[in-house]
Amino acid sequence: MQRNPAAFNANAAEALRNADMQSALRAAEQGFGAKRRKSIERLPEFDALCDQAAAIKDHVLDHLDVYLERFEAQVFATGGMVHWCEDAQSARAKILALCQSVNARTVTKGKSMVSEEIGLNPFLEANNIRPIETDLGEYIIQLADEPPSHIIGPALHKTKDQVSDLFHDHHRKLGFPHRVEEGEALVGEARAILREKYLSADVGVTGANFLIAETGSTVIVTNEGNGDMTQIFPRMHIVLASIEKIVPTLEDAATFLRVLARSATGQEMSVYTTFSTGPKRKGDADGPDQFHVVLLDNGRSRMLATSQREMLRCIRCGACMNHCPVYMAAGGHAYGATYMGPMGSVLTPHFDGLARAQALPFASTFCGRCESVCPMRIPLPRLMRELRNTAHDARLTPARERLWLRLWSWIAQRPPLYHRLARMGLPLLGRLARGRGRFAWLPLASGWTRTRDFPAPQGKSFITQWAARRTPEK
């Protein structure tokens, strides 16, 4: 599946016709929202923690160079190495060089969206190194040869029957001839296959939810324990992380951990929270001989100098997409990008260029649910609106759309004309509805009426009613 954010409209239309995907998305929407609400109700100080976490992030972004250098010094002090990479190409090359330094043939991977961002898996395969995803959701989509459709639930778009078919197709040649359907049996089958992969891997690659400047530690949160086995069995552990993941202290990390899982899956804490600090030391029972951290910029430094810098507060919890009506209708693959939903609609134009991704900031109803649930207080609608304005000013939007906006602006700046046209238009629209109270088709609104009815205006306009109420009765 090719990444192409420019194809969002066509991808979304196709997703709306996919019955299996729509069923999977409905189930996810109900589950995520209810679990988040219940977990937050059990933590009265949740909003205060979110404010504190956002303030910590703002402080870090103001002093990012200081904390990154401190983190690097601490990693060195504990026996590890830090590698600075400006873009995806340099990050891929560095990871390849590290793998080749130990003659690696297989690499186990914990779930990492940054590895998706740089296209690590196909690059390793092209260089005769086999990457093996160990997160169950990532393992499923690797078998399906698809990218993640959600940042915390990569296979969220798959139904259980689809996973059962997928496992049967791939596992029967590995000694599992029978098609299993129950969730526990599917997990057991995947576990049996992956267990040997952990033990034989030459290198383990994980992402990082947080990097701690105080100690040089990296932090991952998982619910399966695969992240732990990915890093303790191979000879080399490579952490791939973007530069904004840094936090100052262990205490600060604890603040983020209290809001992360609640926002993501509705858990109080993820099942596993793993702190890694350097390679195996004398007397340790297990752990890697080498510990490397690959730090990726990939345009983030440029974002620091823009009005979009607040997006760098994101902790990748996925709450914005879990509550986004557009994402829950179209699914993650429609975005054609590594990051999807409202957060992806802001990030992707910075990573892939606004000219290629200009459709994504428009993939929002601006209902505000994403901002209301974001634990980092990121003003996602405002950031998307800024990108829309930039796309319009750069003439990236369709010419007809710009023409209609100019006409609307011209009319809206002349209130007497606007009111006169509204008084003429409302009755006309009412007559066109022919008493049905709705439109199945309306000029200039086909994007809406293709999939739903458009309500006809009822009674007088808001402005007319407001004016009438202001007029004192005699």
Secondary structure, DSSP 8 states (H G I E B T S, - for coil): ----GGGHHHHHHHHHT-HHHHHHHHHHHHHHHHHHHHHHHT-TTHHHHHHHHHHHHHHHHHTHHHHHHHHHHHHHHTT-EEEEESSHHHHHHHHHHHHHHTT-SEEEE---HHHHHTTHHHHHHHTT-EEEE-SHHHHHHHHHT---SSSS-TTTT--HHHHHHHHHHHHGGGT--S---SHHHHHHHHHHHHHHHHHH-SEEEE--SEEETTTTEEEEEESSSHHHHHHHSSSEEEEEEEGGGEES-HHHHHHHHHHHHHHHTS-SS-SEEEEE-SS--TT-SS--SEEEEEEE-TTHHHHHTSTTGGGGG-----HHHHT-TTHHHH-GGGG-SSS-HHHHHHHHHHHH-HHHHTTGGGS----SHHHHH-TT---HHHHHHHHHHHHHHTT-S-HHHHHHHHHHHHHHT-HHHHHHHHHHHHHHHHHHTTTSSEES--TT-HHHHTTS-EE---SS-HHHHHHHHHS---
